[in-house]
Amino acid sequence: MIIYNPADGDAFTTTIKSTPKHCFLMTRLGSPVPQMVKDIGIEVKKCCHNQKYVAIDAGTRITGRDFLIKIWKMIASSPIAVGVVHESIPHQHKPIFFTNLV
């Protein structure tokens, strides 16, 4: 399988070590996390535990600066990934400003 880097679209040239019996739980990190999202995460973790799977998320492993690549590799290495979204998760939009355009 070829896995592409989400930052530049090139294929990864390094291997991504498989993590059998792991489930990547993707949800909001930091606060505020809506109570329903917390409850869903708890239930997913219980299901994983019952099946002897380890639930991991983006905060599980501390790495360098490139958070997007870290998450992408964790998802690619896990046989199961669960994404939790909810309408009450606040949308954060940071405007992009272009300066020094010629």
Secondary structure, DSSP 8 states (H G I E B T S, - for coil): ---B-TTT--B--S-----TTEEEEE---SS---HHHHHHHHHHHHHHHHTT-EEE-TTTS--SS-HHHHHHHHHHH-SEEEE---TTS----------S--
